[in-house]
Amino acid sequence: MLSILKNHPFSVEAFFECSTVLTFAVPKEELQSFIPDCLELDTLDEKWAFLAVAMVQTKGLRPKGFPTILGNDFFLIGYRVFVKYINAAGKRLRGLYILKSETDKVKMEWMGNLFTHYNYSTTDITFKKSGSLTEINSIKSDFNIKLEEQLGEVSLPEHSPFVDWKAARRFAGPLPFTFTYNEEKKEVLVIEGVRENWIPEPIKVLACHISFLQSLKLKESVLANAFIIKNIPYHWKKGKIEQWNR
């Protein structure tokens, strides 16, 4: 019964007050071992694969159709790999494979681990905004991000493999789908997200220290892009399971 509950058994909706995503480019050989065989890395120039750190301020998370007052507000830090999956109909889907999720609420950790496979843990998260500057910290997770919203043109991060922001937006996240794989049952769980008015805006990263990325012991990674998105209604459809025998 618990395993069935973890497969996104109902649709969920929420409101994203703010979603900030930093995407790191990593040589594809270094990320291959972090994803299951049913998925393939979403790459650039057959060289770079991508790992995103998403920081989301969420309000009113609840089963779709429930009153907003029954929803939960929380902050999320998610670590995701950009991937592709060929479904049973032969269609190639772009999406994300989640390595780890952190939240500032014990209730969200409990609910997240009951209804998803997203590996939630609770940590301290401090979000501070002053004018155009934003700082996100966690002492327990050894996490510190400093950001600046700028008027006018924002330069791509130094050493980014993207030629311009248009190319970088393909890896801004979140993508339409998220995937989970049950190795024992050879089942792929596909969760589709639906969003409105999704307009990512480039943001400047002033400082970045993320202990979890260091724990992956990647030999090479570079900040490839950074985007912020605000005030987005969002919902996830009920999960769909496919058998994978390829």
SULNOR-V204322 format. One record per pair of residues at least 6 apart in sequence whose ideal C-beta (glycine too) atoms are under 7 Angstrom apart, sorted by the first residue. I is the first residue (numbers start at 0). GAP is how many residues later the second one is. If there is no record, write none. Layout:
i & gap
I & GAP
I & GAP
This chain:
i & gap
4 & 109
4 & 110
5 & 108
5 & 109
5 & 110
5 & 111
6 & 182
6 & 232
6 & 234
7 & 107
7 & 108
7 & 183
7 & 228
7 & 230
7 & 231
8 & 106
8 & 229
9 & 53
9 & 228
10 & 52
10 & 53
10 & 224
10 & 225
10 & 226
10 & 227
11 & 49
11 & 51
11 & 52
11 & 223
11 & 224
12 & 49
12 & 51
12 & 221
12 & 222
13 & 44
13 & 45
13 & 46
13 & 47
13 & 220
14 & 44
14 & 45
14 & 218
15 & 40
15 & 42
15 & 213
15 & 216
15 & 218
16 & 40
16 & 42
16 & 213
16 & 214
17 & 39
17 & 210
17 & 212
18 & 35
18 & 37
18 & 210
18 & 213
19 & 35
19 & 127
19 & 183
19 & 208
20 & 31
20 & 33
20 & 151
20 & 152
20 & 206
21 & 30
21 & 31
21 & 183
21 & 186
21 & 201
21 & 204
22 & 27
22 & 29
22 & 148
22 & 150
22 & 201
22 & 202
23 & 26
23 & 27
23 & 189
23 & 197
23 & 198
23 & 199
23 & 200
24 & 23
24 & 25
24 & 136
24 & 196
24 & 197
24 & 199
25 & 22
25 & 23
25 & 25
25 & 192
25 & 194
25 & 195
26 & 20
26 & 21
26 & 193
27 & 13
27 & 15
27 & 19
27 & 20
27 & 21
29 & 188
29 & 189
29 & 190
30 & 10
30 & 18
30 & 20
30 & 50
31 & 9
33 & 47
33 & 65
34 & 6
34 & 46
34 & 48
34 & 62
35 & 145
35 & 147
37 & 47
37 & 143
37 & 150
37 & 206
38 & 44
38 & 45
38 & 46
38 & 58
38 & 140
39 & 43
39 & 44
40 & 8
40 & 42
41 & 8
41 & 40
41 & 41
41 & 42
41 & 52
42 & 6
43 & 117
47 & 113
48 & 33
49 & 32
49 & 121
49 & 174
50 & 28
50 & 30
51 & 28
51 & 30
51 & 121
52 & 24
52 & 26
52 & 157
53 & 24
53 & 26
53 & 119
53 & 120
54 & 22
54 & 81
54 & 90
55 & 20
56 & 18
56 & 70
57 & 15
57 & 16
57 & 18
58 & 12
58 & 14
59 & 8
59 & 11
59 & 13
60 & 10
60 & 11
60 & 13
61 & 8
61 & 9
61 & 10
63 & 171
71 & 35
71 & 36
73 & 29
73 & 30
73 & 31
73 & 34
74 & 28
74 & 29
74 & 50
74 & 52
75 & 25
75 & 27
76 & 25
76 & 48
76 & 66
77 & 20
77 & 23
78 & 20
78 & 21
78 & 133
79 & 16
79 & 17
79 & 18
79 & 19
79 & 93
80 & 15
80 & 16
80 & 18
81 & 14
81 & 89
82 & 12
82 & 13
82 & 14
82 & 96
83 & 8
83 & 9
83 & 10
84 & 8
84 & 10
84 & 94
84 & 103
85 & 6
86 & 6
86 & 103
86 & 155
87 & 154
92 & 84
93 & 81
93 & 82
93 & 83
94 & 80
94 & 81
94 & 82
94 & 83
94 & 84
95 & 77
95 & 78
95 & 79
95 & 82
96 & 82
97 & 20
97 & 21
97 & 80
99 & 19
99 & 112
100 & 11
100 & 17
100 & 18
100 & 19
101 & 19
101 & 21
101 & 39
102 & 6
102 & 9
102 & 17
102 & 19
103 & 19
103 & 20
103 & 21
104 & 17
105 & 16
107 & 12
108 & 11
108 & 12
108 & 13
111 & 6
111 & 8
112 & 7
116 & 63
122 & 15
122 & 17
122 & 18
123 & 14
123 & 15
123 & 16
124 & 11
124 & 13
125 & 11
126 & 9
127 & 7
131 & 16
131 & 17
131 & 18
132 & 15
133 & 13
134 & 10
134 & 11
135 & 9
136 & 6
136 & 7
140 & 70
140 & 71
141 & 69
142 & 66
142 & 67
142 & 68
143 & 63
143 & 65
144 & 63
145 & 60
145 & 61
146 & 56
146 & 57
146 & 58
146 & 59
147 & 56
147 & 58
148 & 54
148 & 79
149 & 54
153 & 48
153 & 49
153 & 50
155 & 6
155 & 9
155 & 12
155 & 69
156 & 48
156 & 66
156 & 67
156 & 68
156 & 69
158 & 63
159 & 8
159 & 62
159 & 63
159 & 64
159 & 65
160 & 63
161 & 6
161 & 62
161 & 63
164 & 37
167 & 56
167 & 57
168 & 31
170 & 53
170 & 54
171 & 28
171 & 53
171 & 55
173 & 19
175 & 16
175 & 17
176 & 13
176 & 14
176 & 15
177 & 13
177 & 15
178 & 9
178 & 10
178 & 11
179 & 9
180 & 7
185 & 57
185 & 58
185 & 59
186 & 54
186 & 55
186 & 56
186 & 57
187 & 54
187 & 56
188 & 50
188 & 52
189 & 49
189 & 50
189 & 52
190 & 45
190 & 46
190 & 48
191 & 45
192 & 41
192 & 43
193 & 41
193 & 43
194 & 37
194 & 39
195 & 36
195 & 37
196 & 35
197 & 31
197 & 34
198 & 30
199 & 27
199 & 29
200 & 26
200 & 27
201 & 24
201 & 25
202 & 23
202 & 24
202 & 25
204 & 18
204 & 21
207 & 15
212 & 8
